[in-house]
Amino acid sequence: MIDASSFKYKWKAENANIFKSDTLDLNPRIAKSVYDFKKYFTNLIDLTPSKEYDYVSGVEDYKLCGVFEVGQSNLEVLLKIVTQPNKKALFQVASKSADIAEFLIRTLVFIFRK
């Protein structure tokens, strides 16, 4: 598992290869908050744990992140999920493979969009 500072370092190194979804309304039957994403993706870590109170209070976004490998080539992929208190989310993927990153973004949007 990765820690927040290591993730931030890797994220900055992949800056040119970051792909983002549009902000989307979450399907409430699938995910209503950051806590649902924590249940589905148990290896993600809190990127902004100090903002949890502000998130719960409805004034601040909350970020989860993680690193995983894809395929036999062990391609490293970085994932960031930004959840908003108004039941919206934004997915970001960083990878040296644009095809993999775009596929993951489309898949996440398909699963979680209202």
N, C-alpha and C positions, 0 to 999 in steps of 0.2 A: 504494500500500500504506500502511497505517496503522501507527503505532507504539503501544507499550503505553500510554503516558501519554495519548495522544489517544483511544484506545479507552476507557480508564477514565473520561475526561471525558464522552464520549458516552454511556457506559453509565449513569453517574449521572444524566445529563439525561433518560434514558428510563426511569428507575426505576419509574414507575407502569405501564409497558407491557412488563414482562418476563414472559415465559411460560416455565415449566420443565417438563421431563419428570420422571417418577419416575426414581430410580436404577435402571439396568437391567443385567442380565448381558449382556455382549457375545457375539455369535455369533463363536466363534473362527475360523470359516472366512472371516469378513469382516474383523474387527478384533480384535486381541489386546492392543494397547497404544496409547499416544499416537503411536507411530511410524507405525502404520498410518493414523491420521487425518492425519498430516503428509503421507503419500503421496497420499491421496485429495483432500485440500484443501490444495494447495500454497501458496495465498496466506494461509493462517492464520499468525498469529505466536504465539510463546510469550509468554504473559502472566506466567508464573512461571519464567523460565529459571534462576533461582538455586536452584530446588527440584528440578532434574532429577536430581541425585545422590540426593536423598532419595526421589524417585519410583522410580528404578532399584533402590534399596535396599529398597523396599517399605514405606516409612513415610509417604509424603506424596502427596497428589493433585497432578495436573499440569493446567494450564489452557492451552487454545489459544483464540484469538479472531480475529475478522475482521469486516469490514464489506463489504456488497455491496448492489447495487441490484436491485430486482425490477420487472419489467414496464415498460411504456412511460411510466408516471408517475414512474419513477426513485425509487420508494419505498426509502428506506434501511433496511436490516435489519442488526442486529448479532447475531452468533452467538458463543456461548461453549460450548466443550466441556470438561467437567471429567472427566478420566480418573483412575481409581483403580488402584492397583497390583494389586488383586484381580480385575482384568479386568471391572470395572464402569465405567459412564459415566453422565453426566448432561448433557442438552442444555438450553441456555437461549437464547431468542431474544427480542430486544427490537425492537419495531416499532410504529409508529403504527397499523398495521392489525392488529387482533386476529385476523382471519380468516387473513391471510398467516402470522402467527406461529404460530398453532395448526396450520395446515397443514404448515408446515416441521417443527415438533416431531413431529407424527404421522408424517411421512415419514421423518425420521431414526430414530425409534424402530422403525418398520417394517423399515428396512434393516438396522439394527445389532443389534436385540434377538435374543437366543438363542432 
